[in-house]
């Protein structure tokens, strides 16, 4: 499975970058440096989405990113939906 797809799944679960890195290392045996590199590339490709997503991970722990926003971001980078409904 592609690292990008796994990161998109982490985003569906409202994980931040660090949580995603830990989860993929533990469950998919993917080194954190790989996850971090792919995450950074996704941030470059989808800057507006990640700004909104990061704002949803503030101190109050409210998640302001809706599945529709995630799907829109996924369509920019992969040509399809985010896969949150898979």
JOZI-V563235 format. One record per pair of residues at least 4 apart in sequence whose C-alpha atoms are under 8 Angstrom apart, sorted by the first residue. I is the first residue (numbers start at 1). GAP is how many residues later the second one is. D is the distance in whole Angstrom. If there is no record, write none. Layout:
i->I gap->GAP d->D
i->I gap->GAP d->D
This chain:
i->1 gap->4 d->7
i->1 gap->5 d->7
i->2 gap->4 d->6
i->3 gap->4 d->6
i->3 gap->32 d->7
i->3 gap->35 d->7
i->4 gap->4 d->6
i->4 gap->34 d->7
i->4 gap->35 d->8
i->5 gap->4 d->6
i->5 gap->78 d->8
i->6 gap->4 d->6
i->6 gap->18 d->8
i->7 gap->4 d->6
i->7 gap->13 d->7
i->7 gap->28 d->8
i->7 gap->32 d->7
i->8 gap->4 d->6
i->8 gap->66 d->8
i->8 gap->74 d->6
i->8 gap->75 d->7
i->8 gap->76 d->8
i->9 gap->4 d->7
i->9 gap->73 d->8
i->9 gap->74 d->7
i->9 gap->75 d->6
i->10 gap->4 d->6
i->10 gap->5 d->5
i->10 gap->6 d->8
i->10 gap->10 d->6
i->11 gap->4 d->5
i->11 gap->5 d->7
i->11 gap->59 d->8
i->12 gap->55 d->7
i->12 gap->58 d->7
i->12 gap->72 d->5
i->14 gap->49 d->7
i->15 gap->4 d->6
i->15 gap->5 d->6
i->16 gap->4 d->6
i->16 gap->38 d->8
i->16 gap->41 d->7
i->17 gap->4 d->6
i->17 gap->19 d->7
i->17 gap->22 d->7
i->18 gap->4 d->6
i->19 gap->4 d->6
i->20 gap->4 d->6
i->20 gap->15 d->8
i->21 gap->4 d->6
i->21 gap->10 d->8
i->21 gap->11 d->5
i->21 gap->14 d->6
i->21 gap->15 d->7
i->22 gap->4 d->6
i->22 gap->10 d->7
i->23 gap->4 d->6
i->23 gap->5 d->8
i->24 gap->4 d->5
i->24 gap->5 d->6
i->24 gap->6 d->6
i->24 gap->7 d->8
i->24 gap->8 d->8
i->24 gap->11 d->8
i->25 gap->4 d->5
i->25 gap->5 d->5
i->25 gap->6 d->6
i->25 gap->7 d->6
i->26 gap->4 d->8
i->30 gap->4 d->7
i->30 gap->5 d->7
i->31 gap->4 d->7
i->32 gap->4 d->6
i->33 gap->4 d->6
i->34 gap->4 d->6
i->35 gap->4 d->6
i->36 gap->4 d->6
i->37 gap->4 d->6
i->38 gap->4 d->6
i->39 gap->4 d->6
i->40 gap->4 d->6
i->41 gap->4 d->6
i->42 gap->4 d->6
i->42 gap->5 d->8
i->42 gap->35 d->7
i->43 gap->4 d->5
i->43 gap->6 d->8
i->43 gap->7 d->6
i->45 gap->31 d->8
i->45 gap->32 d->7
i->46 gap->4 d->6
i->46 gap->27 d->6
i->46 gap->30 d->7
i->46 gap->31 d->7
i->47 gap->4 d->6
i->48 gap->4 d->6
i->49 gap->4 d->6
i->49 gap->20 d->7
i->49 gap->21 d->8
i->49 gap->24 d->6
i->50 gap->4 d->6
i->51 gap->4 d->6
i->52 gap->4 d->6
i->52 gap->12 d->8
i->52 gap->13 d->7
i->53 gap->4 d->7
i->53 gap->10 d->8
i->53 gap->11 d->7
i->53 gap->12 d->6
i->54 gap->4 d->7
i->55 gap->9 d->7
i->56 gap->5 d->7
i->56 gap->6 d->6
i->56 gap->7 d->5
i->56 gap->8 d->5
i->56 gap->9 d->6
i->57 gap->4 d->6
i->57 gap->5 d->7
i->57 gap->6 d->6
i->57 gap->7 d->8
i->58 gap->4 d->7
i->65 gap->4 d->6
i->65 gap->5 d->7
i->66 gap->4 d->7
i->67 gap->4 d->6
i->67 gap->17 d->7
i->68 gap->4 d->6
i->69 gap->4 d->6
i->70 gap->4 d->6
i->70 gap->12 d->6
i->70 gap->14 d->8
i->71 gap->4 d->6
i->71 gap->9 d->8
i->71 gap->10 d->5
i->71 gap->11 d->5
i->71 gap->12 d->7
i->71 gap->13 d->8
i->72 gap->4 d->7
i->72 gap->9 d->7
i->72 gap->10 d->8
i->73 gap->4 d->7
i->73 gap->8 d->8
i->73 gap->9 d->7
i->74 gap->4 d->6
i->74 gap->5 d->7
i->74 gap->6 d->6
i->74 gap->7 d->5
i->74 gap->8 d->4
i->74 gap->9 d->8
i->75 gap->4 d->5
i->75 gap->5 d->4
i->75 gap->6 d->5
i->75 gap->7 d->7
i->76 gap->4 d->8
